[in-house]
Amino acid sequence: MSSHAPPITPARFAAALPDLPLSSLHAKAAELRNSITHLQASNDQLKPFADEGDADCAEAIRENEDVMKRMRERIVLLQAEVEGRGFLWDNGPTDIDGKEPGEEDVDMVNGGADSGAAGHETSGRPEGSEGSGGGGGSLSDEELARRLRERMEGDEEEGLHL
C-alpha cells in the first residue's frame, strides 16, 4: 500500500493548511488522533506475536510506528496553523502518548485532560471573542453530550440556559 505511493511530505501538508477553514483543521486533527488510536491498538494486539518471533508482526509494528510518527508531526503542523491564526489549540480528550514530537515534559497551557482549568478558554476561539461563531470545535459528540449533561445537572432550575 504505502510502498506504491509515498506519503505527502510535511512541507506539502503544511502548504495546504492556510486555505482550510478552522473547522477542517480541527476535524483533520481528530481524524489523525483516531487513526493513531487504532494503529496503537493494532500494535498492542500484534506485540505478543512479535515477541514470540513472528517477523511479519514485528515489521507491521515498525511500519505502524512510522505512520504514527508522521501523523503526530501533522498534528503539530495543524496546531501551528491554528495558533498562527490566533486561536487556542485543544489537544483533544487525551494525547495518544502524552507528548507531541519534540515536546518534553512541559506543563501544557492549552488542552490536556483538565481543559478549562485556571480559566483558560479551550473553545478554539481567541480569548475574548464573543458569540457562538460558525467555526467548528474539536469536541466529539459524546464529549459535547457529557458537558451538556454536567451543566444541566449543576443547574438548580430546570433546563439549559443559553
C-alpha positions in Angstrom: 0.0 0.0 0.0 2.3 2.8 1.2 5.1 1.3 -0.9 3.2 2.2 -4.1 2.6 5.9 -3.2 4.9 7.8 -0.9 3.1 9.8 1.8 2.7 13.5 1.3 5.7 15.5 2.6 5.2 17.7 5.7 6.0 20.7 3.6 3.2 20.0 1.2 0.8 19.2 4.0 1.7 22.5 5.7 1.3 24.4 2.5 -2.3 23.2 2.1 -3.4 24.3 5.6 -3.8 28.1 5.2 -6.6 27.5 2.7 -8.6 25.4 5.0 -11.3 26.6 7.4 -10.7 26.3 11.1 -13.3 23.5 11.4 -11.4 21.4 8.8 -8.2 21.8 10.7 -9.8 20.5 13.9 -11.6 17.7 12.0 -8.3 16.6 10.4 -6.6 16.6 13.9 -9.4 14.4 15.3 -9.2 12.1 12.3 -5.4 11.7 12.8 -5.8 11.1 16.5 -8.4 8.4 15.8 -6.1 6.8 13.3 -3.3 6.8 15.8 -5.5 5.2 18.4 -6.4 2.4 16.0 -2.8 1.8 14.9 -1.7 1.7 18.6 -4.5 -0.9 19.3 -3.3 -2.9 16.4 0.3 -2.8 17.7 -0.9 -3.9 21.1 -2.5 -6.9 19.5 0.5 -7.7 17.3 3.1 -7.3 20.1 2.6 -10.8 21.7 3.2 -12.5 18.4 6.2 -10.3 17.6 7.6 -11.1 21.0 7.3 -14.8 20.1 9.4 -14.2 17.0 6.9 -13.5 14.3 8.9 -11.3 11.9 5.8 -10.2 9.9 4.1 -8.9 13.1 7.3 -7.2 14.2 7.6 -5.5 10.7 3.9 -4.4 10.9 4.6 -2.8 14.3 7.6 -0.9 12.9 5.6 0.3 10.0 2.7 1.4 12.2 5.2 3.3 14.5 6.5 5.1 11.4 3.0 6.0 10.3 2.0 7.2 13.8 5.1 9.4 13.9 4.1 11.1 10.7 0.6 11.6 11.9 1.9 13.2 15.1 4.0 15.5 13.0 1.0 16.5 11.1 -0.9 17.2 14.3 1.9 19.6 15.2 1.6 21.3 11.9 -2.2 21.7 12.3 -1.6 23.1 15.8 0.9 25.6 14.4 -1.6 26.7 11.8 -4.5 27.1 14.3 -2.3 29.0 16.8 -0.8 31.1 13.9 -4.4 32.3 13.2 -4.7 33.5 16.8 -6.8 30.6 18.1 -6.1 28.3 21.0 -5.3 24.7 20.4 -7.1 21.9 22.2 -5.1 18.6 22.3 -8.3 16.6 22.5 -9.6 14.5 25.3 -6.2 12.7 25.7 -2.9 12.8 24.0 -2.0 9.5 22.4 1.3 9.1 24.2 1.1 12.2 26.3 3.6 14.1 24.1 3.8 15.6 20.6 7.0 15.3 18.6 9.9 17.3 20.1 7.9 18.0 23.2 9.5 17.4 26.6 7.8 17.2 30.0 6.3 20.7 30.0 3.1 21.9 31.6 0.5 22.4 28.9 -1.4 25.7 28.9 -3.9 24.7 26.2 -5.7 21.4 26.0 -4.9 18.4 28.1 -7.2 16.4 30.4 -8.2 19.3 32.6 -9.5 21.6 29.9 -10.9 24.8 31.1 -8.7 24.8 34.2 -7.4 28.0 35.6 -9.8 30.0 33.4 -8.1 29.0 30.2 -10.5 29.1 27.3 -10.5 26.0 25.1 -13.3 26.8 22.7 -11.0 27.2 19.7 -11.7 30.9 19.6 -9.3 33.6 20.7 -9.8 34.8 24.2 -12.4 37.5 24.5 -14.2 36.6 21.2 -18.0 36.7 21.6 -20.8 34.7 20.1 -21.1 31.1 19.1 -19.5 31.6 15.7 -19.7 29.3 12.8 -16.3 27.7 13.3 -16.1 24.1 14.3 -14.7 22.8 17.5 -12.9 19.7 18.4 -15.4 18.1 20.7 -16.8 14.7 19.9 -20.5 14.1 20.1 -20.0 12.1 23.3 -17.9 14.9 24.9 -20.4 17.5 24.0 -23.3 15.5 25.4 -21.3 14.8 28.6 -20.6 18.5 29.1 -24.2 19.4 28.5 -25.4 16.8 31.0 -22.9 18.2 33.6 -24.2 21.7 33.1 -27.8 20.6 33.3 -27.2 18.6 36.5 -25.5 21.5 38.1 -28.4 23.9 37.5 -30.9 24.3 40.3 -33.6 25.2 37.8 -34.8 23.0 35.0 -33.4 23.4 31.5 -30.3 24.8 29.9 -29.7 28.5 30.0 -28.0 29.9 26.9 
